[in-house]
Amino acid sequence: MQARLTIVVVEEDRDRATGIVDALEQTGDCDVHVIGNYTSLARKIAEHSPDIVLIDIDNPTRDMMEELTLASGPLDRPVAMFVSGAAGGLAREAIEAGVSAYVVDGLAPERIKPVMDTAIARFSIVRQMRNELAETRRALEERKVIDRAKGLLMKAKGIDEDAAYALLRKTAMDQGRKVADVAEALVTAAGLLG
């Protein structure tokens, strides 16, 4: 069973907003909140803490799209943007800004559910990749610090690389800390001592 979704719809036109809400209510169990103007958009969206944001806009300018994208928090949640055919040239900017789904030729009621599902799935995949990349970068930085600390120990104590790492590992175990944290402290101390 799918959890109840909280959906924010950004739509200035009242009639179109009503049509979108009706279509969303037919897709299943969801709480829909409509934001009818762009003033303080980021705050309004954050108040609802939505699972997904749907933005329907006829002819966005590059500046307007950038503002909408930043306000809707595409790195925090899936964002699906529906635009008219004339605005199709901004797709690259929207995707680069983090929009999960960019649909040209507006929002059609029968397309809402598949577009939402696609946006949510794409967002999950991109978030997982972002997390893996951040973890890889962190591990690489830790490795660099450990290597520097080993170099300092090798020079100061006249020991080989394996012995330097064993000393770092033993110190970390004795102090109940991670090897990378002990290495960071050693590198920092060496930097202070000059």
PASEBA-1860 file (N, C-alpha, C; in nm, 3 decimals):
! residues 194
1> MQARLTIV> 0.083/-0.119/0.000/0.000/0.000/0.000/0.088/0.125/0.000 ~ 0.060/0.217/-0.088/0.138/0.339/-0.102/0.097/0.439/0.006 ~ 0.193/0.509/0.062/0.166/0.609/0.165/0.095/0.729/0.104 ~ 0.025/0.799/0.188/-0.047/0.920/0.145/0.056/1.027/0.105 ~ 0.042/1.082/-0.014/0.134/1.184/-0.064/0.083/1.324/-0.030 ~ 0.175/1.411/0.006/0.143/1.553/0.021/0.196/1.620/-0.104 ~ 0.106/1.685/-0.176/0.140/1.744/-0.305/0.112/1.894/-0.300 ~ 0.208/1.973/-0.343/0.187/2.116/-0.359/0.177/2.145/-0.507
9> VVEEDRDR> 0.072/2.216/-0.544/0.052/2.257/-0.683/0.071/2.408/-0.690 ~ 0.160/2.452/-0.777/0.183/2.595/-0.798/0.113/2.631/-0.929 ~ 0.004/2.704/-0.916/-0.079/2.740/-1.032/-0.152/2.869/-1.003 ~ -0.131/2.971/-1.086/-0.196/3.101/-1.065/-0.342/3.102/-1.111 ~ -0.373/3.028/-1.214/-0.509/3.028/-1.269/-0.600/2.938/-1.184 ~ -0.704/2.997/-1.127/-0.793/2.924/-1.034/-0.863/2.806/-1.101 ~ -0.912/2.824/-1.222/-0.983/2.715/-1.291/-0.889/2.598/-1.322 ~ -0.769/2.632/-1.369/-0.672/2.525/-1.395/-0.632/2.454/-1.267
17> ATGIVDAL> -0.616/2.531/-1.159/-0.581/2.471/-1.030/-0.690/2.373/-0.986 ~ -0.815/2.411/-1.003/-0.926/2.323/-0.966/-0.921/2.194/-1.048 ~ -0.893/2.207/-1.177/-0.883/2.089/-1.263/-0.769/1.997/-1.220 ~ -0.658/2.055/-1.182/-0.543/1.975/-1.137/-0.577/1.903/-1.007 ~ -0.639/1.974/-0.913/-0.676/1.913/-0.785/-0.773/1.798/-0.809 ~ -0.871/1.818/-0.896/-0.967/1.711/-0.927/-0.896/1.589/-0.985 ~ -0.804/1.613/-1.076/-0.730/1.502/-1.138/-0.644/1.430/-1.034 ~ -0.580/1.505/-0.944/-0.497/1.445/-0.841/-0.579/1.361/-0.744
25> EQTGDCDV> -0.696/1.409/-0.711/-0.782/1.333/-0.619/-0.825/1.200/-0.680 ~ -0.831/1.193/-0.811/-0.866/1.067/-0.878/-0.748/0.970/-0.883 ~ -0.625/1.021/-0.865/-0.508/0.933/-0.874/-0.487/0.852/-0.748 ~ -0.548/0.891/-0.638/-0.531/0.813/-0.516/-0.529/0.897/-0.392 ~ -0.472/0.840/-0.289/-0.472/0.898/-0.156/-0.366/1.008/-0.146 ~ -0.411/1.136/-0.146/-0.315/1.245/-0.139/-0.377/1.367/-0.074 ~ -0.292/1.450/-0.016/-0.330/1.581/0.035/-0.275/1.682/-0.063 ~ -0.362/1.763/-0.120/-0.320/1.860/-0.222/-0.335/2.000/-0.166
33> HVIGNYTS> -0.229/2.080/-0.184/-0.230/2.219/-0.142/-0.195/2.303/-0.264 ~ -0.277/2.405/-0.292/-0.255/2.491/-0.408/-0.196/2.623/-0.362 ~ -0.091/2.665/-0.431/-0.032/2.796/-0.409/-0.061/2.877/-0.534 ~ -0.135/2.986/-0.516/-0.184/3.062/-0.630/-0.099/3.179/-0.674 ~ 0.005/3.212/-0.599/0.095/3.318/-0.645/0.236/3.286/-0.601 ~ 0.331/3.355/-0.665/0.472/3.322/-0.645/0.538/3.399/-0.530 ~ 0.463/3.486/-0.464/0.518/3.563/-0.353/0.552/3.469/-0.238 ~ 0.673/3.478/-0.187/0.721/3.394/-0.076/0.699/3.246/-0.104
41> LARKIAEH> 0.723/3.206/-0.226/0.695/3.069/-0.269/0.772/2.966/-0.188 ~ 0.899/2.990/-0.164/0.980/2.893/-0.089/0.922/2.868/0.049 ~ 0.883/2.975/0.118/0.825/2.962/0.252/0.693/2.885/0.246 ~ 0.610/2.919/0.149/0.478/2.854/0.137/0.494/2.704/0.110 ~ 0.588/2.670/0.023/0.610/2.528/-0.007/0.662/2.457/0.118 ~ 0.758/2.518/0.186/0.817/2.457/0.306/0.712/2.433/0.415 ~ 0.614/2.520/0.425/0.509/2.505/0.527/0.436/2.371/0.512 ~ 0.422/2.325/0.391/0.348/2.201/0.366/0.438/2.077/0.367
49> SPDIVLID> 0.567/2.096/0.359/0.664/1.986/0.354/0.616/1.876/0.258 ~ 0.600/1.913/0.131/0.541/1.818/0.035/0.633/1.704/-0.006 ~ 0.570/1.597/-0.052/0.645/1.485/-0.110/0.683/1.515/-0.254 ~ 0.603/1.601/-0.319/0.629/1.640/-0.458/0.566/1.776/-0.483 ~ 0.629/1.854/-0.573/0.577/1.984/-0.613/0.546/1.977/-0.762 ~ 0.425/2.020/-0.798/0.385/2.028/-0.938/0.371/2.175/-0.974 ~ 0.442/2.219/-1.076/0.437/2.358/-1.119/0.380/2.362/-1.259 ~ 0.271/2.436/-1.275/0.209/2.451/-1.406/0.222/2.597/-1.446
57> IDNPTRDM> 0.293/2.621/-1.556/0.318/2.758/-1.598/0.319/2.764/-1.751 ~ 0.249/2.861/-1.806/0.237/2.869/-1.951/0.368/2.906/-2.020 ~ 0.416/3.024/-1.995/0.532/3.075/-2.067/0.636/3.131/-1.969 ~ 0.713/3.043/-1.905/0.810/3.094/-1.809/0.928/3.160/-1.878 ~ 0.978/3.264/-1.815/1.104/3.322/-1.860/1.215/3.246/-1.789 ~ 1.336/3.266/-1.834/1.450/3.199/-1.770/1.460/3.240/-1.622 ~ 1.442/3.370/-1.594/1.449/3.419/-1.455/1.337/3.361/-1.370 ~ 1.216/3.358/-1.425/1.102/3.305/-1.352/1.122/3.156/-1.322
65> MEELTLAS> 1.173/3.084/-1.420/1.195/2.941/-1.400/1.302/2.917/-1.294 ~ 1.408/2.998/-1.297/1.513/2.984/-1.197/1.457/3.009/-1.057 ~ 1.375/3.112/-1.044/1.315/3.144/-0.915/1.222/3.032/-0.868 ~ 1.139/2.981/-0.958/1.048/2.871/-0.924/1.125/2.747/-0.883 ~ 1.231/2.719/-0.956/1.311/2.599/-0.929/1.377/2.610/-0.792 ~ 1.438/2.724/-0.763/1.503/2.742/-0.633/1.401/2.734/-0.520 ~ 1.286/2.794/-0.540/1.183/2.798/-0.435/1.123/2.661/-0.409 ~ 1.114/2.579/-0.512/1.047/2.449/-0.496/1.139/2.342/-0.437
73> GPLDRPVA> 1.266/2.373/-0.421/1.360/2.282/-0.355/1.380/2.150/-0.427 ~ 1.424/2.151/-0.553/1.438/2.025/-0.628/1.543/1.930/-0.570 ~ 1.631/1.979/-0.483/1.726/1.888/-0.420/1.667/1.824/-0.296 ~ 1.556/1.879/-0.248/1.489/1.827/-0.129/1.373/1.734/-0.162 ~ 1.314/1.752/-0.278/1.194/1.677/-0.314/1.178/1.675/-0.466 ~ 1.100/1.579/-0.517/1.075/1.578/-0.662/0.994/1.701/-0.704 ~ 1.027/1.754/-0.820/0.954/1.866/-0.877/0.922/1.831/-1.021 ~ 0.793/1.842/-1.055/0.750/1.823/-1.194/0.702/1.958/-1.244
81> MFVSGAAG> 0.755/2.000/-1.358/0.718/2.129/-1.416/0.647/2.106/-1.548 ~ 0.530/2.165/-1.561/0.450/2.155/-1.682/0.450/2.291/-1.749 ~ 0.492/2.295/-1.875/0.501/2.422/-1.947/0.431/2.409/-2.082 ~ 0.401/2.526/-2.142/0.343/2.525/-2.276/0.449/2.487/-2.377 ~ 0.408/2.455/-2.498/0.502/2.417/-2.603/0.604/2.525/-2.632 ~ 0.565/2.650/-2.617/0.654/2.762/-2.648/0.773/2.769/-2.552 ~ 0.758/2.709/-2.434/0.865/2.718/-2.333/0.958/2.597/-2.336 ~ 0.944/2.514/-2.438/1.023/2.391/-2.443/1.173/2.412/-2.447
89> GLAREAIE> 1.219/2.529/-2.488/1.363/2.555/-2.498/1.433/2.567/-2.364 ~ 1.360/2.570/-2.255/1.420/2.586/-2.123/1.439/2.453/-2.052 ~ 1.414/2.344/-2.121/1.421/2.212/-2.059/1.557/2.184/-1.996 ~ 1.663/2.214/-2.067/1.798/2.186/-2.016/1.824/2.258/-1.885 ~ 1.789/2.387/-1.880/1.809/2.465/-1.758/1.729/2.406/-1.642 ~ 1.607/2.365/-1.669/1.523/2.308/-1.564/1.582/2.178/-1.511 ~ 1.625/2.091/-1.599/1.682/1.962/-1.557/1.813/1.985/-1.483 ~ 1.897/2.077/-1.533/2.023/2.108/-1.464/1.999/2.166/-1.326
97> AGVSAYVV> 1.886/2.237/-1.309/1.853/2.295/-1.179/1.797/2.191/-1.083 ~ 1.768/2.071/-1.134/1.722/1.965/-1.046/1.577/1.924/-1.064 ~ 1.506/1.986/-1.157/1.367/1.947/-1.180/1.364/1.801/-1.224 ~ 1.279/1.722/-1.161/1.275/1.577/-1.188/1.201/1.542/-1.316 ~ 1.099/1.621/-1.351/1.024/1.597/-1.474/0.988/1.731/-1.535 ~ 1.013/1.746/-1.663/0.984/1.868/-1.736/0.895/1.829/-1.853 ~ 0.769/1.869/-1.844/0.669/1.823/-1.941/0.625/1.941/-2.028 ~ 0.647/1.927/-2.158/0.607/2.031/-2.253/0.465/2.004/-2.300
105> DGLAPERI> 0.395/2.109/-2.331/0.255/2.107/-2.374/0.159/2.092/-2.258 ~ 0.198/2.146/-2.145/0.107/2.160/-2.033/0.069/2.034/-1.961 ~ -0.017/2.054/-1.864/-0.057/1.948/-1.775/-0.192/1.890/-1.820 ~ -0.193/1.766/-1.858/-0.316/1.698/-1.895/-0.353/1.603/-1.781 ~ -0.479/1.602/-1.738/-0.521/1.520/-1.624/-0.480/1.373/-1.633 ~ -0.488/1.315/-1.751/-0.455/1.173/-1.765/-0.304/1.146/-1.754 ~ -0.223/1.252/-1.764/-0.078/1.235/-1.755/-0.022/1.263/-1.616 ~ -0.104/1.313/-1.526/-0.053/1.353/-1.395/0.011/1.237/-1.320
113> KPVMDTAI> -0.058/1.127/-1.308/-0.008/1.014/-1.229/0.123/0.958/-1.287 ~ 0.129/0.926/-1.418/0.257/0.875/-1.470/0.372/0.975/-1.458 ~ 0.343/1.103/-1.475/0.448/1.204/-1.463/0.495/1.212/-1.318 ~ 0.401/1.209/-1.223/0.440/1.212/-1.081/0.524/1.090/-1.046 ~ 0.481/0.972/-1.090/0.557/0.850/-1.062/0.698/0.858/-1.120 ~ 0.709/0.911/-1.241/0.840/0.926/-1.305/0.926/1.026/-1.230 ~ 0.868/1.138/-1.191/0.943/1.240/-1.118/0.994/1.185/-0.985 ~ 0.909/1.112/-0.914/0.948/1.055/-0.785/1.059/0.951/-0.804
121> ARFSIVRQ> 1.044/0.865/-0.904/1.146/0.761/-0.930/1.279/0.825/-0.971 ~ 1.274/0.923/-1.060/1.397/0.990/-1.105/1.464/1.062/-0.989 ~ 1.385/1.129/-0.906/1.439/1.199/-0.790/1.511/1.101/-0.697 ~ 1.449/0.985/-0.673/1.510/0.885/-0.584/1.643/0.836/-0.639 ~ 1.648/0.812/-0.769/1.772/0.764/-0.832/1.880/0.872/-0.823 ~ 1.845/0.996/-0.854/1.943/1.105/-0.850/1.990/1.129/-0.707 ~ 1.899/1.122/-0.610/1.937/1.140/-0.469/2.034/1.030/-0.426 ~ 2.007/0.906/-0.466/2.095/0.795/-0.432/2.234/0.817/-0.493
129> MRNELAET> 2.238/0.860/-0.618/2.366/0.887/-0.683/2.441/1.000/-0.613 ~ 2.366/1.106/-0.574/2.427/1.218/-0.503/2.486/1.172/-0.370 ~ 2.412/1.088/-0.297/2.460/1.036/-0.169/2.585/0.949/-0.187 ~ 2.583/0.864/-0.290/2.698/0.778/-0.318/2.821/0.862/-0.356 ~ 2.799/0.966/-0.434/2.908/1.054/-0.473/2.965/1.125/-0.350 ~ 2.879/1.175/-0.264/2.925/1.243/-0.142/3.003/1.147/-0.054 ~ 2.955/1.023/-0.043/3.025/0.923/0.038/3.162/0.889/-0.022 ~ 3.168/0.879/-0.153/3.295/0.851/-0.220/3.394/0.965/-0.200
137> RRALEERK> 3.345/1.088/-0.212/3.432/1.204/-0.190/3.483/1.208/-0.046 ~ 3.393/1.179/0.049/3.432/1.178/0.190/3.540/1.072/0.214 ~ 3.518/0.953/0.158/3.615/0.844/0.175/3.750/0.881/0.113 ~ 3.747/0.946/-0.002/3.871/0.989/-0.068/3.945/1.092/0.017 ~ 3.872/1.187/0.072/3.934/1.289/0.159/3.993/1.223/0.283 ~ 3.920/1.127/0.342/3.973/1.056/0.459/4.101/0.982/0.422 ~ 4.101/0.919/0.306/4.220/0.845/0.260/4.339/0.939/0.246 ~ 4.317/1.058/0.190/4.424/1.156/0.174/4.481/1.198/0.310
145> VIDRAKGL> 4.393/1.221/0.406/4.438/1.262/0.539/4.516/1.150/0.606 ~ 4.467/1.027/0.592/4.537/0.911/0.651/4.675/0.897/0.588 ~ 4.684/0.914/0.457/4.813/0.905/0.390/4.909/1.015/0.438 ~ 4.858/1.136/0.457/4.944/1.244/0.509/4.991/1.212/0.650 ~ 4.898/1.160/0.732/4.936/1.126/0.870/5.040/1.014/0.871 ~ 5.022/0.915/0.784/5.123/0.808/0.776/5.258/0.865/0.737 ~ 5.259/0.956/0.643/5.384/1.020/0.600/5.451/1.094/0.715 ~ 5.373/1.165/0.794/5.428/1.237/0.910/5.488/1.140/1.011
153> LMKAKGID> 5.416/1.029/1.037/5.467/0.930/1.133/5.592/0.861/1.081 ~ 5.593/0.830/0.952/5.709/0.764/0.893/5.833/0.852/0.907 ~ 5.815/0.981/0.882/5.927/1.075/0.890/5.971/1.096/1.036 ~ 5.875/1.116/1.124/5.906/1.148/1.263/5.963/1.028/1.339 ~ 5.913/0.908/1.312/5.953/0.790/1.390/6.047/0.698/1.315 ~ 6.070/0.727/1.188/6.159/0.643/1.108/6.105/0.502/1.088 ~ 5.971/0.493/1.065/5.907/0.362/1.046/5.852/0.353/0.904 ~ 5.817/0.229/0.866/5.762/0.212/0.731/5.611/0.239/0.730
161> EDAAYALL> 5.551/0.234/0.611/5.411/0.268/0.593/5.318/0.177/0.673 ~ 5.343/0.046/0.671/5.258/-0.047/0.744/5.262/-0.019/0.894 ~ 5.379/0.009/0.946/5.392/0.038/1.090/5.322/0.170/1.124 ~ 5.331/0.268/1.034/5.265/0.396/1.057/5.113/0.377/1.062 ~ 5.060/0.297/0.969/4.915/0.273/0.970/4.875/0.194/1.095 ~ 4.957/0.095/1.133/4.927/0.016/1.254/4.923/0.107/1.377 ~ 5.012/0.204/1.383/5.014/0.298/1.495/4.889/0.386/1.495 ~ 4.850/0.433/1.378/4.725/0.511/1.368/4.605/0.428/1.412
169> RKTAMDQG> 4.598/0.305/1.363/4.486/0.217/1.396/4.482/0.186/1.545 ~ 4.597/0.158/1.605/4.603/0.126/1.748/4.559/0.247/1.831 ~ 4.607/0.365/1.794/4.569/0.488/1.864/4.419/0.510/1.854 ~ 4.364/0.488/1.735/4.220/0.505/1.716/4.142/0.408/1.803 ~ 4.185/0.283/1.807/4.117/0.183/1.890/4.127/0.219/2.038 ~ 4.245/0.261/2.082/4.265/0.297/2.222/4.177/0.414/2.264 ~ 4.153/0.506/2.170/4.074/0.626/2.200/3.927/0.612/2.162 ~ 3.892/0.498/2.102/3.753/0.477/2.059/3.712/0.574/1.949
177> RKVADVAE> 3.804/0.604/1.860/3.778/0.697/1.750/3.804/0.629/1.617 ~ 3.766/0.695/1.511/3.794/0.645/1.377/3.939/0.678/1.340 ~ 3.998/0.593/1.258/4.135/0.616/1.212/4.145/0.753/1.143 ~ 4.045/0.787/1.063/4.047/0.915/0.992/4.047/1.033/1.089 ~ 3.975/1.019/1.202/3.972/1.128/1.300/4.108/1.145/1.368 ~ 4.171/1.034/1.401/4.305/1.039/1.462/4.404/1.099/1.362 ~ 4.394/1.058/1.237/4.482/1.111/1.133/4.461/1.261/1.116 ~ 4.338/1.304/1.115/4.306/1.447/1.102/4.367/1.526/1.217
185> ALVTAAGL> 4.355/1.473/1.340/4.413/1.541/1.457/4.564/1.551/1.444 ~ 4.628/1.445/1.396/4.773/1.444/1.381/4.817/1.547/1.275 ~ 4.748/1.548/1.164/4.781/1.641/1.055/4.761/1.786/1.103 ~ 4.653/1.809/1.175/4.626/1.944/1.227/4.735/1.985/1.327 ~ 4.769/1.894/1.418/4.873/1.925/1.516/5.007/1.952/1.447 ~ 5.041/1.872/1.348/5.166/1.892/1.275/5.167/2.028/1.206 ~ 5.052/2.067/1.155/5.041/2.197/1.090/5.062/2.312/1.188 ~ 5.013/2.294/1.310/5.030/2.398/1.413/5.175/2.407/1.460
193> LG> 5.239/2.292/1.464/5.377/2.290/1.513/5.476/2.334/1.406 ~ 5.429/2.333/1.283/5.505/2.391/1.177/5.604/2.309/1.110
END
